[in-house]
Amino acid sequence: MDSSLHYQFALPEKSLDDFVESFWMLTNHSDTEKHAVILPDGRVDLFLSRSTSEPFHVTLLGIGTLPEQASIPPGSVTFAISFKLPGAEYILKSPIAHLLDKAENQPSGFWGFDENDLHDFEAFCQKATQRLKTEIPQEIDTRKLKLFQLIYHSKGALSVKELSENVYWSSRQINRYFNQQFGLPLKSYCNILRFRASFQHIKNGKLFPEGKFSDQSHFIREIKKLSGVLPKDLSLNQNDRFIQFSTIPEK
């Protein structure tokens, strides 16, 4: 990764496992704008940000389905909470279908966050954890939780039919729920997770299908559809433009 960029992440405590994937931070210490491509990864992100040119703000980013050109402003600091989909429903408590491939600014004072929370990443994680725990409702649909546990454990490799049979919930009802709540069908979401699961081995130069891609041509087609480039170009990651690839540790 570009030496002027600093990335750090932390995992949530166990009580948040079903709702939160991680906390992370990204800072640009330089006085120049950095260009990046954000790849679909199946997450819903709540950002706290500021830079030399932008005041503090909180933004909610919905599920991405396409590679997105982005810029990292000079002198910027971003702290974030990356939600799993149950977190979007039960902690954010609002459908996010309208935010497919979109972002939405949150009101001033959202969850009590302000610019001072961008000074200490560990303290941010602690404050966010306490707030998130208070937002989890007493009653949660255990069938939904089981569905998502299967989706995430399999990294999107299980078919809609297999998922439906495991949770005793019809495919039609699941897809209606997904479209109304998150803005896309279950199969499309699983394809994104399977794509993301390929990041590590593509970065390591393994340009062949894993994770239930049917064959090499299917693998290439899906990677190009979701990243905009062929697997080989993704693995090269010229100029660290694919930000999620740049933050994957070497293996």
ZALOSE-110131 format. One line per 2 residues: number of its first residue (from 1); their letters; for each residue x, y, z of N, C-alpha, C. Coordinates in steps of 0.001 Angstrom, whole numbers, padded with zeros to 6 digits. Last residue first. Layout:
<recs>
NUM	A	X/Y/Z/X/Y/Z/X/Y/Z ~ ...
</recs>
This chain:
<recs>
251	KE	000311/-013343/002123/000378/-014708/002680/001386/-015510/001900 ~ -000207/-009927/003071/000463/-010912/002234/000463/-012271/002926
249	PI	-003462/-008590/003850/-002079/-008936/004225/-001514/-009988/003285 ~ -005230/-006222/001988/-005130/-007652/002312/-003695/-007960/002700
247	TS	-005230/-003642/001103/-005310/-003828/002560/-005275/-005293/002963 ~ -005218/-003786/-001627/-004055/-003186/-000977/-004052/-003420/000521
245	FQ	-007741/-004752/-002155/-006582/-005611/-002395/-005357/-005089/-001660 ~ -009292/-002530/-001595/-009441/-003714/-000753/-008291/-004696/-000945
243	IF	-008475/-000716/-003615/-008141/-000438/-002219/-008282/-001673/-001335 ~ -006930/-000806/-006422/-008015/-001572/-005814/-007783/-001599/-004304
241	RD	-004569/000621/-006917/-005862/001271/-007163/-007035/000524/-006571 ~ -001802/000382/-006690/-002641/000138/-005504/-004044/000683/-005678
239	NQ	-000624/000508/-009155/-000754/001771/-008403/-001663/001623/-007176 ~ -002213/-002481/-010152/-001283/-001400/-010450/-001644/-000120/-009705
237	NL	-002925/-005235/-009556/-003306/-004086/-008717/-002358/-002904/-008915 ~ -002532/-007866/-010358/-001424/-006911/-010477/-001661/-005660/-009637
235	SL	-005027/-009014/-009979/-003897/-009500/-009173/-002715/-008544/-009223 ~ -006514/-007695/-011923/-006851/-007510/-010519/-005676/-007916/-009632
233	DK	-005404/-008717/-014205/-005243/-007282/-013929/-005559/-006970/-012468 ~ -006237/-011403/-013930/-004810/-011082/-013981/-004565/-009620/-013643
231	PL	-009103/-011241/-014016/-008408/-011643/-012788/-006922/-011277/-012780 ~ -010033/-008191/-015798/-009764/-009625/-015748/-009022/-009979/-014458
229	VG	-012350/-005690/-014495/-011099/-006121/-015133/-010981/-007641/-015052 ~ -014627/-005117/-013118/-014377/-004333/-014320/-013116/-004733/-015059
227	SL	-015523/-006532/-010951/-014345/-005679/-010761/-014071/-004761/-011945 ~ -017771/-007929/-011736/-017813/-007232/-010453/-016608/-006316/-010210
225	KK	-017144/-008969/-014280/-018427/-008292/-014056/-018387/-007431/-012802 ~ -014710/-010244/-013859/-014751/-009048/-014698/-016032/-008259/-014475
223	IE	-015567/-012367/-012228/-014576/-011419/-011726/-014627/-010124/-012535 ~ -017350/-013691/-013951/-017845/-013091/-012711/-016867/-012067/-012146
221	RI	-015606/-014502/-016039/-016774/-013665/-016327/-017275/-012952/-015069 ~ -013792/-016158/-014727/-013327/-014933/-015379/-014485/-013966/-015605
219	FH	-015587/-018217/-013865/-014766/-017469/-012914/-014334/-016120/-013512 ~ -016489/-019185/-016311/-017436/-018613/-015355/-016712/-017733/-014343
217	SQ	-014094/-020167/-017346/-014767/-019071/-018046/-015797/-018393/-017148 ~ -013465/-022238/-015483/-012588/-021075/-015652/-013298/-019903/-016316
215	DS	-016530/-023191/-013745/-015352/-023460/-014563/-014562/-022161/-014738 ~ -018223/-022588/-011578/-018403/-023829/-012319/-017198/-024197/-013173
213	FK	-017234/-021745/-008335/-017331/-021280/-009713/-017347/-022532/-010578 ~ -016898/-022747/-005731/-018060/-023161/-006523/-018274/-022360/-007794
211	GE	-014391/-021832/-004719/-015662/-021362/-004172/-016853/-021586/-005070 ~ -012196/-021018/-007476/-012453/-021677/-006195/-013843/-021219/-005760
209	PF	-010533/-020898/-010646/-011754/-020836/-009822/-011670/-021624/-008526 ~ -007393/-019096/-010841/-008271/-020203/-011226/-009431/-020249/-010250
207	LK	-004964/-017682/-010304/-005996/-017177/-011215/-006852/-018307/-011761 ~ -003209/-016807/-007830/-003922/-018045/-008162/-005148/-017674/-009008
205	GN	-001879/-014580/-006852/-001563/-015040/-008189/-002233/-016333/-008604 ~ -002678/-013542/-004498/-001527/-014441/-004437/-001182/-015037/-005796
203	KI	-004947/-012255/-005300/-003789/-011442/-004928/-002522/-012280/-004881 ~ -006560/-014510/-005561/-006200/-013745/-006759/-004974/-012877/-006460
201	HQ	-006825/-015282/-002903/-006057/-016153/-003782/-005742/-015487/-005118 ~ -008180/-012991/-001831/-006884/-013432/-001308/-006129/-014300/-002304
199	FS	-010596/-012729/-003359/-009583/-011681/-003326/-008209/-012216/-002922 ~ -012669/-014535/-003266/-011584/-014834/-004208/-010431/-013829/-004105
197	AR	-014553/-013501/-001625/-013768/-014610/-001096/-012590/-014969/-002004 ~ -015791/-011696/-003346/-014896/-011195/-002311/-014001/-012301/-001749
195	FR	-017296/-013541/-004860/-016292/-012683/-005495/-015288/-012188/-004458 ~ -018988/-014428/-002861/-018087/-015393/-003494/-016954/-014657/-004215
193	LI	-020384/-012065/-002349/-019566/-012673/-001294/-018573/-013673/-001874 ~ -021647/-011728/-004846/-020717/-010703/-004357/-019807/-011291/-003271
191	NC	-023280/-013974/-004895/-022243/-013817/-005921/-021196/-012788/-005497 ~ -025017/-013371/-002805/-024077/-014491/-002655/-022955/-014414/-003680
189	YS	-026448/-011295/-004034/-025639/-011024/-002849/-024604/-012125/-002631 ~ -027702/-012665/-006099/-026771/-011582/-006427/-025868/-011261/-005240
187	KL	-029334/-014387/-004604/-028276/-014937/-005458/-027246/-013867/-005806 ~ -031150/-012588/-003316/-030172/-013350/-002545/-029026/-013848/-003421
185	PL	-031580/-009417/-005055/-031938/-010792/-004711/-030800/-011518/-004010 ~ -031573/-006107/-003504/-031099/-007059/-004501/-031511/-008468/-004100
183	GF	-032345/-004450/-001391/-032313/-003914/-002743/-031794/-004838/-003823 ~ -032849/-005014/001281/-031474/-004697/000896/-031315/-004236/-000557
181	QQ	-035632/-005349/001695/-034783/-004864/002768/-033441/-004323/002271 ~ -036737/-006219/-000738/-037373/-005130/000012/-036430/-004511/001038
179	NF	-034960/-008270/-001524/-035215/-007129/-002403/-035805/-005946/-001648 ~ -035092/-010021/000706/-033830/-009408/000287/-034062/-008164/-000568
177	YR	-037856/-010731/000726/-037229/-010094/001885/-035949/-009360/001477 ~ -038015/-011998/-001752/-038846/-010828/-001483/-038261/-010028/-000317
175	NI	-036241/-014100/-001317/-035906/-013081/-002308/-036752/-011825/-002138 ~ -037655/-015532/000651/-036314/-015010/000937/-035962/-013888/-000034
173	QR	-039969/-016241/-000774/-040073/-015358/000395/-038721/-014743/000750 ~ -038838/-017907/-002738/-039595/-016717/-003124/-039686/-015733/-001963
171	SS	-037730/-019971/-001239/-036853/-019103/-002021/-037555/-017809/-002405 ~ -039134/-020382/002057/-039172/-020550/000605/-038261/-019547/-000096
169	WY	-037532/-021902/004661/-038076/-020621/004243/-038032/-020627/002724 ~ -035847/-023637/006149/-037295/-023866/006002/-038035/-022568/005689
167	VN	-033152/-023478/006133/-033839/-022603/007094/-035363/-022719/007003 ~ -032345/-025332/004218/-031731/-025364/005548/-032472/-024529/006573
165	ES	-033713/-024639/001908/-034009/-025925/002546/-033456/-025997/003964 ~ -032500/-022165/001317/-033934/-022257/001577/-034275/-023532/002338
163	LE	-029879/-022958/000755/-030155/-022074/001884/-031622/-022164/002298 ~ -030309/-024514/-001544/-029703/-025112/-000346/-029994/-024273/000888
161	KV	-031387/-022533/-003262/-032152/-023735/-002923/-031619/-024390/-001652 ~ -029258/-020783/-003528/-030491/-020302/-002900/-031339/-021496/-002454
159	SL	-026163/-022513/-002717/-027201/-022054/-003641/-028410/-021549/-002860 ~ -023175/-021421/-001098/-024388/-022238/-001092/-025424/-021647/-002047
157	AG	-021152/-019506/-001170/-021033/-020664/-002064/-022274/-021554/-002087 ~ -020867/-017326/000496/-021708/-017188/-000681/-021745/-018395/-001594
155	KS	-019353/-018301/002585/-018802/-017239/001739/-019548/-017148/000407 ~ -020404/-019948/004448/-020100/-020556/003156/-019453/-019574/002185
153	HY	-020811/-018099/006480/-019898/-019220/006713/-019471/-019860/005400 ~ -022727/-016390/005328/-021377/-015895/005599/-020385/-017026/005821
151	IL	-024954/-018137/005024/-024448/-017340/003895/-022998/-016933/004135 ~ -025322/-019114/007626/-024999/-020033/006533/-024391/-019285/005345
149	QF	-025956/-016722/008928/-024806/-017507/009383/-024358/-018490/008302 ~ -028295/-016025/007569/-027076/-015238/007364/-025826/-015965/007862
147	LK	-030046/-018057/008503/-029823/-017855/007076/-028504/-017113/006849 ~ -029998/-017569/011252/-029453/-018821/010735/-029147/-018702/009248
145	LK	-031268/-015067/011289/-029896/-015196/011766/-029252/-016474/011243 ~ -033803/-015778/010304/-032954/-014864/009538/-031495/-014994/009972
143	RT	-034629/-017386/012410/-034534/-017963/011076/-033654/-017091/010184 ~ -034817/-015666/014548/-033715/-016635/014542/-033559/-017312/013183
141	DI	-035442/-012409/014690/-035903/-013575/013942/-034749/-014564/013807 ~ -035266/-011073/017919/-034649/-011183/016602/-035140/-012465/015951
139	EQ	-035887/-008967/020590/-036434/-010025/019748/-035848/-009958/018346 ~ -034386/-006873/021643/-034550/-008097/022421/-034998/-009252/021535
137	PI	-032069/-005197/019338/-033373/-005424/019979/-033423/-006747/020731 ~ -029213/-003284/019712/-029684/-004627/019360/-031013/-004889/020067
135	ET	-028325/-000879/020734/-029271/-000828/019620/-029833/-002202/019251 ~ -026407/-001351/022609/-027685/-000804/023089/-028745/-000807/022000
133	KL	-024322/-002197/021005/-024955/-003168/021907/-026289/-002657/022429 ~ -023561/000196/019771/-024153/-000881/018980/-024891/-001876/019861
131	RQ	-022389/001580/021912/-023600/002092/021273/-024315/000989/020496 ~ -020169/-000023/022496/-021176/000225/023527/-022483/000720/022913
129	TA	-018815/000137/020022/-019280/-001150/020548/-020380/-000949/021577 ~ -018138/002851/019854/-019066/002273/018883/-019644/000965/019403
127	KQ	-016306/003002/021973/-017529/003803/022006/-018579/003216/021058 ~ -014329/001219/021038/-014990/000991/022323/-016312/001746/022395
125	CF	-013564/002416/018633/-014098/001054/018631/-014862/000751/019914 ~ -012580/004875/019617/-013734/004838/018717/-014379/003456/018723
123	AE	-010350/003979/021008/-011449/004583/021764/-012723/004624/020918 ~ -008832/003124/018815/-009230/002161/019851/-010406/002703/020656
121	FD	-008428/005540/017406/-009178/004442/016802/-009660/003442/017853 ~ -008696/008806/018093/-008191/007575/018730/-009023/006398/018237
119	HL	-009832/010920/016735/-008477/011084/017245/-007867/009769/017733 ~ -012459/010946/015996/-011492/010562/014975/-010044/010671/015451
117	DN	-014082/011979/017916/-013985/010517/017862/-012985/010034/016819 ~ -014222/014667/017473/-013269/014201/018482/-013091/012685/018457
115	ED	-016367/015004/015734/-014999/015026/015189/-013971/014501/016180 ~ -018825/012643/017017/-018395/013953/016543/-016931/013875/016134
113	FG	-021719/010654/017778/-020369/010781/017235/-020085/012226/016833 ~ -024291/010127/018629/-023398/010825/019546/-021973/010959/019056
111	WF	-025759/009070/016582/-025260/008151/017616/-024254/008811/018565 ~ -025246/012045/014873/-025707/010654/014745/-024979/009771/015748
109	GS	-024659/014725/014761/-024810/014108/016075/-025263/012661/016041 ~ -026446/015404/011796/-025422/015830/012753/-025704/015210/014125
107	PQ	-027655/012547/009901/-027811/013838/010584/-026674/014127/011562 ~ -025741/011179/007130/-026555/011035/008334/-026626/012373/009078
105	NE	-025821/010822/003600/-025307/011498/004784/-026286/011348/005939 ~ -025560/007913/001754/-026502/008890/002312/-025892/009506/003565
103	AK	-024811/006289/-001380/-024476/006697/-000016/-025439/007782/000433 ~ -025328/003370/-003497/-025461/004792/-003148/-025034/005023/-001701
101	DL	-025729/000745/-004225/-024751/001529/-004992/-024844/003027/-004701 ~ -028724/000966/-002585/-027935/000080/-003438/-027049/000936/-004343
99	LH	-030385/002398/-000945/-028973/002759/-000933/-028112/001788/-001742 ~ -032907/001401/-000881/-032718/002638/-001651/-031258/003057/-001730
97	AI	-032636/-000721/000906/-032790/-001014/-000520/-032518/000224/-001369 ~ -032444/-000688/003594/-031401/000040/002870/-031483/-000227/001365
95	PS	-034778/-000258/006280/-034405/-000885/005004/-033368/-000029/004277 ~ -033548/000147/009600/-034218/000744/008449/-033827/-000018/007197
93	KL	-031872/-000371/011811/-033336/-000372/011945/-034064/000334/010802 ~ -029279/-000672/012510/-029641/000576/011828/-031152/000766/011752
91	IY	-029774/-003177/013760/-029096/-002088/014471/-029396/-000740/013820 ~ -031252/-004829/012040/-031595/-004802/013464/-030900/-003694/014257
89	EA	-030339/-004374/009343/-031761/-004461/009684/-032025/-004204/011164 ~ -027574/-004212/009508/-028312/-003162/008801/-029780/-003171/009203
87	GP	-027019/-006574/010812/-026743/-005311/011486/-027478/-004154/010836 ~ -027618/-008493/008882/-028489/-008393/010067/-028250/-007106/010854
85	LK	-025406/-007921/007044/-026775/-007494/006745/-027726/-007533/007947 ~ -022598/-006505/008792/-023229/-007601/008079/-024698/-007212/007893
83	FS	-020960/-003328/008577/-022044/-004174/009061/-022249/-005388/008167 ~ -018220/-001643/009619/-018714/-002450/008498/-019716/-003463/009029
81	IA	-017576/001552/010597/-018165/000303/011074/-018689/-000425/009846 ~ -014642/003666/010414/-015846/003042/009873/-016272/001812/010661
79	FT	-012947/006739/009930/-013194/005587/010796/-014515/004984/010347 ~ -010729/008603/008065/-012017/007910/008032/-011988/006755/009012
77	VS	-009169/011572/007278/-009251/010516/008282/-010650/009915/008186 ~ -007060/013325/004935/-008344/012751/005374/-008166/011669/006430
75	GP	-005066/014688/003603/-005281/014958/005019/-006548/014359/005581 ~ -006766/014597/000470/-005550/014857/001251/-005889/015183/002699
73	PI	-009311/012035/-000063/-008841/013425/-000019/-007548/013583/000782 ~ -009497/009568/-002228/-009187/009694/-000801/-008560/011076/-000634
71	SA	-012090/008760/-004505/-010882/009521/-004182/-010735/009586/-002665 ~ -013279/006160/-006715/-013348/006974/-005501/-012041/007739/-005332
69	QE	-015320/004217/-008769/-014175/005124/-008701/-014337/006022/-007478 ~ -016483/000999/-008074/-016753/002437/-007989/-015455/003229/-007900
67	PL	-017889/-001933/-009473/-016688/-001213/-009036/-016937/000283/-009090 ~ -021167/-002801/-008181/-020282/-002468/-009290/-019010/-001829/-008739
65	TG	-022696/-003067/-005963/-022786/-004159/-006936/-021850/-003955/-008125 ~ -022714/-002401/-002483/-022233/-002079/-003815/-022317/-003295/-004722
63	IG	-025075/-001519/-000043/-024374/-002598/-000726/-023959/-002128/-002122 ~ -024611/001902/001206/-025308/000638/001025/-024468/-000395/000303
61	LL	-023170/003922/003605/-023005/003401/002250/-023664/002033/002150 ~ -023653/006795/005422/-024016/005382/005336/-023947/004959/003880
59	TV	-021588/009142/007088/-022211/008687/005843/-022504/007199/005919 ~ -020920/012089/008789/-021196/010653/008938/-022019/010221/007734
57	HF	-018275/014526/008918/-019601/014069/008515/-019690/012558/008685 ~ -016257/017421/009308/-016684/016122/009826/-018097/015786/009351
55	PE	-015533/019176/006202/-015767/019084/007644/-016212/017675/008034 ~ -012929/019020/003800/-014301/018655/004153/-014459/018584/005666
53	ST	-010260/019541/003379/-011232/020289/002573/-012689/020015/002945 ~ -008848/017914/005031/-008473/019334/005022/-009502/020174/004272
51	SR	-011509/015828/006372/-010272/016053/005635/-009938/017534/005689 ~ -013393/013174/007919/-013055/014589/007767/-011769/014662/006953
49	SL	-015936/010739/008803/-014830/011265/007999/-014629/012761/008182 ~ -017278/007688/009447/-017054/008980/010086/-015818/009554/009410
47	FL	-019507/005465/007782/-018241/006192/007797/-018322/007436/008660 ~ -020758/002329/007677/-021036/003630/008287/-019696/004325/008472
45	DV	-021482/000025/005101/-020491/000770/005874/-021035/002088/006405 ~ -022150/-003233/004460/-022835/-001940/004597/-021970/-001127/005548
43	RG	-020640/-005575/002129/-020779/-004901/003416/-021659/-003659/003315 ~ -020058/-006785/-000263/-021178/-007298/000516/-021412/-006613/001846
41	DP	-018172/-005759/-001955/-017703/-006722/-000949/-018814/-007202/-000016 ~ -017134/-004278/-004982/-018252/-004830/-004206/-017744/-005867/-003208
39	LI	-014286/-002068/-004649/-014926/-003249/-005217/-016128/-003671/-004381 ~ -013208/001067/-005456/-013831/000291/-004384/-014613/-000852/-005026
37	VA	-010230/002383/-006532/-011434/001691/-006981/-011944/000868/-005809 ~ -008731/005649/-006130/-008904/004238/-005805/-010161/003697/-006463
35	HK	-006366/008272/-005749/-007471/007680/-006494/-007527/006178/-006237 ~ -005667/010801/-003420/-005347/009458/-003894/-006580/008870/-004583
33	ET	-004461/014148/-003347/-005589/013229/-003439/-005134/011883/-003993 ~ -001847/015255/-001174/-002394/015006/-002510/-003530/013993/-002439
31	DS	-000489/015422/001138/-001251/016619/000744/-001773/016497/-000678 ~ -000812/012410/003199/-000180/013289/002206/-001051/014517/001929
29	HN	-002089/010658/004796/-001226/011631/005458/-000598/012628/004489 ~ -005097/009398/004977/-004201/009859/003923/-003354/010973/004507
27	TL	-006370/006535/006682/-005938/007927/006695/-005012/008189/005511 ~ -008875/004475/007793/-007997/004754/006657/-007657/006240/006688
25	MW	-010056/001842/009926/-009706/003241/009711/-008788/003344/008501 ~ -012755/-000284/011092/-011502/-000002/010403/-011283/001493/010254
23	FS	-014390/-003108/012466/-014164/-001669/012542/-012859/-001411/011781 ~ -016493/-005734/011086/-015235/-005155/011563/-015384/-003648/011773
21	EV	-019089/-006862/010988/-017933/-007591/010476/-016633/-007057/011061 ~ -021898/-007220/013047/-020783/-006363/012634/-019629/-007231/012143
19	FD	-023773/-009221/013657/-024210/-007925/013154/-023104/-007063/012555 ~ -022862/-011471/014874/-023911/-011640/013869/-024250/-010339/013142
17	DL	-020976/-010438/016763/-020555/-011243/015607/-021601/-011348/014501 ~ -021324/-009127/019101/-021705/-008402/017883/-021441/-009205/016611
15	SK	-020327/-010694/021084/-021752/-010375/021160/-022260/-009656/019905 ~ -017551/-010732/020585/-018386/-011865/020176/-019881/-011543/020168
13	EP	-016394/-007548/019270/-016491/-008562/020316/-017580/-009568/019952 ~ -014997/-007168/015914/-015936/-006851/017004/-015874/-007903/018103
11	LA	-011587/-006472/014927/-012767/-007325/014905/-013696/-006955/016062 ~ -010118/-003726/013246/-010322/-004468/014485/-011594/-005282/014353
9	FQ	-007522/-002250/011184/-008862/-002761/011433/-008897/-003517/012747 ~ -005975/000345/009270/-006001/-000481/010477/-007408/-001026/010665
7	YH	-003804/002047/007052/-005033/001275/007252/-004895/000430/008516 ~ -002571/004929/005570/-002474/004026/006731/-003821/003372/006969
5	LS	-000687/006253/002914/-001970/005755/003402/-001741/004795/004555 ~ 001855/006692/002160/001157/007837/002756/-000235/007457/003268
3	SD	002679/004370/000926/003181/004647/002277/002485/005824/002946 ~ 000381/002281/-000669/001028/003588/-000685/001412/003974/000745
1	M	000839/-001203/000000/000000/000000/000000/000867/001243/000000
</recs>
